[in-house]
Amino acid sequence: MILKPNKTMGLIGLATKAGKTAGGEFLTEREVKSGRATLVIVAEDASENTKKKFQNMCEYYKVPIRFYGDKDTLGHAMGKQFRASLAVLDEGLAKGIRKHMDTEEN
């Protein structure tokens, strides 16, 4: 599933440039457990284990989670290789990203 450039990906890129994201499973998990993550995004093509792990973790730590795009798209938005997951560390940016994700789905 290749997504055309959109506001959600633009905001993820902006958050990354501002140093407000943590990409990859290890860093995402660390930020959720430390309480700094305000939103977790997991690629839709991530393994079922990865999705379940983050779903349960985010439920426990009360962090919003979204399943969005694919690993290549998430990685590209961050200017990196593919990423299965990322954490957004800024509440304002997280709200904007969630808003765009929710309007894109409808």
N, C-alpha and C positions, 0 to 999 in steps of 0.2 A: 504494500500500500504506500505509494509515493504521494506525499502531501505537497500541494503547491505552496510557495512561500506565503505565510499568512501572519496575522498579528500575534498569534500565540507563539509561533517560532521566533518572531522578531523580539517579543518580550523576553523569551528565554535567552536569546542572544544578548539582549541589553542587560539582563540580570547577571549573565556570565561576565560580561565586560566590566560590570560594576563590582565584581567579586562577590556576588550574592547567591552563587549556586555552588553545589558540591556534586560532582558527577561520579558515577560508578557505584557499584553495590557497597563497597567497604565504606566510602566517605558518606554515602547517603545514610547508611545504617548509623554511623557515628553521629551525624548531625541530628537524626531523629532521637536517638537515645540521650543526647546532650541537651535536648530541648530547644535547639536553635532552628530546626526545620519548621517552616510555616506551610509548606506544601511539598508533597512527594509526587513525582511523575514517573511512571513505569511504562516502558515500551510495551505495546500490545503484543509484539512478537517475542517478548521475554519468556523464559521457561515458566511452566506452571508453578514450579517450586519457588522461583523468584517472586512471581506475582503473589502467591499465597503468603510467603514470608513477609513481604512488605505490607500486604493487606492486614495481616494479624498485628504486625508491629505498629502500624499507623493507628489501628483501632485502639490498641493498648495505650499508646502515648497521645491519643487524641489529635493526630495530625491529619489534615485532609489529604486524600490520595486520589489521583486520576490516572487512568490508563489511556495512553495517547500515542499515536504515531508508531514508528518502528525504531529499532536501535540506530539505524543509519541516520534517520531524520533527527532524532534527539541529539546524537553526537554531532551532526552537522550544525545544528542550531547553537551548540556550545563551542563550535570551532575545533572539535576534537574527532578522534576515531569514534566508532559506534559506542553508545552508552545504553545500557538496559534500564538505568534508573538515574534520577537526579533529585536533589533536594533544593528547594528555593528557600533562602535564608532571610528574606525581607517580606514583611507582612503586606506592604503596599503593592509590591511587584506580584506577590502570590495572589492577591485579590484580583489584580488586573488579568493575570494569566487564567485564573479560574473563570472569570467572567467571559473571556474570549472563548475558552474551551466549551463552556456551557452554551454559548450562542452558536458556535460552529456545529455542535451536535444536532441542533434543532433545525 
